[in-house]
Amino acid sequence: MNKRTYAGLTAIFVLAVCAFVGFFGRSQAATILSEGFEAGGKSAYAAGNVTLGTGSWNLDDALTGNTTSDRKTGSWSARVRNTGIVSMNFNVASAGTVSVQHAVYGTDGSSTWELWKSTNSGSTWTKVGATVTTSSTSLATASFTVNNASAIRFQIRKISGGANRINLDNVAITDYIAPTPTPTPTPTATPTATPTPSSNVNLTMGNPSGATTSIGNPTNYLMEKPQYVMSYHRDNGRPNWVSWHLDPSWLGSTPRQDSFRADTSLPAGWYQVQGTDYSGSGYDRGHMCPSADRTKTVADNDATFLMTNMIPQAPTNNQQTWANLESYCRTLANSGSELYIISGGQGSTGTIAGGHVAVPANTWKVIMVLPQGTNDVARVTGSTRLIAVYIPNNNNVVSDWRQYRVSVDTVESLTGYDFFSNVPTAIQAQIESVVDTQFVGDWEMGPDKAAIEENEAEAMPTKK
């Protein structure tokens, strides 16, 4: 039974499941650390350790301030300048989420900063989530999903803005509670035709950056559509990542709509990238969720032409390397597999569209391949196949995507995202460190008919 049929049966069990949850309750993550910088203190920017209310922290090019220009909820907050770092010298037992309040100091200009984590007591560090821009004089809250079940510590790194100072306050960490699998109901009704699956299927394996629907999170803004889900970056004018599910239930005979257009569902006041904004730039309007992966209905295919689903791609990359991998994914889906796919761009080589769209220096894609079935997270094992590629976004790439295979761990370290986070961490560690070497024949490398049509359309002078 495919997921479209199965989804139609789910509704008859909703009341029973709700009653079960309501009766027994759900475990709630508890805040295990809350640092407001009120206890202890450090009056100089020189690097040094300071004992705060939660333990020992290292403040490098940072201090604790209580002037009228410091933004704070109590009497004190951390103040960071240049490329300063605020770092824990101790571990917490686990971490589900991290939140940090931030604002500019006084009348200083904007800066950006990042959250980093270490699971080996500070020996090595990995970026968590998306880069955060601080530009307001009022404290805003940045939230990050971590979902780490073992000992972990964090540091906050200011990465731009020079001498502009920022304030940090109320660093909060919740513990990690492993999700309890929902019992799979046994259908008793006669299967009936169902509409396009809920967008939830596209996030079955997790939210890689902890994106939210808060407009106060413009660089990691969650957008859910029935056909795919994304984290959108307002300032880059393109998605950070797009996630979608692929199996035969998404495939049909609907022709390509070629309806490139602005996404009017963006929050008011945000620039809407237009369908013609890439014209004359030398870059293709590169689909993340491909048109050919959504051919069951006109609505499904039409949704893939929203410009929020596009990144600027070099023609050789988009029309050859990328297209060949897209075709291979559909070959797998038509051969008994279902796929969970996430793709995006990384880095920057300038902008187009009058500065509204940042051109990524590289493109990446991670793919989980499962036999078609249900209860997919529970079916992921240490032998589940993952494919990951990291491809330069230029016209010097070769058409053979196999040459760009890397591990999922590598893409995570380059992007700061946590892919397949709903999978148990022990299994993640086992499969995400492996570079796919499964044999892919040369006869499986060429673009299929749908990819050829897509390439021709995107290569047209008016459709760059």
Beta strands, then each sheet from edge to edge (+ up, - down):
strand 1: 31-35
strand 2: 48-52
strand 3: 55-65
strand 4: 77-88
strand 5: 95-104
strand 6: 111-118
strand 7: 126-134
strand 8: 140-148
strand 9: 153-158
strand 10: 166-174
strand 11: 221-224
strand 12: 229-233
strand 13: 238-246
strand 14: 284-287
strand 15: 310-313
strand 16: 337-346
strand 17: 351-352
strand 18: 357-358
strand 19: 362-371
strand 20: 385-392
strand 21: 405-406
sheet 1: 1+ 10- 4+ 3- 2+
sheet 2: 1+ 10- 5+ 8-
sheet 3: 1+ 10- 4+ 9- 6+ 7-
sheet 4: 11+ 12- 13+ 16- 19+ 20- 21+
sheet 5: 14+ 15-
sheet 6: 17+ 18-
end
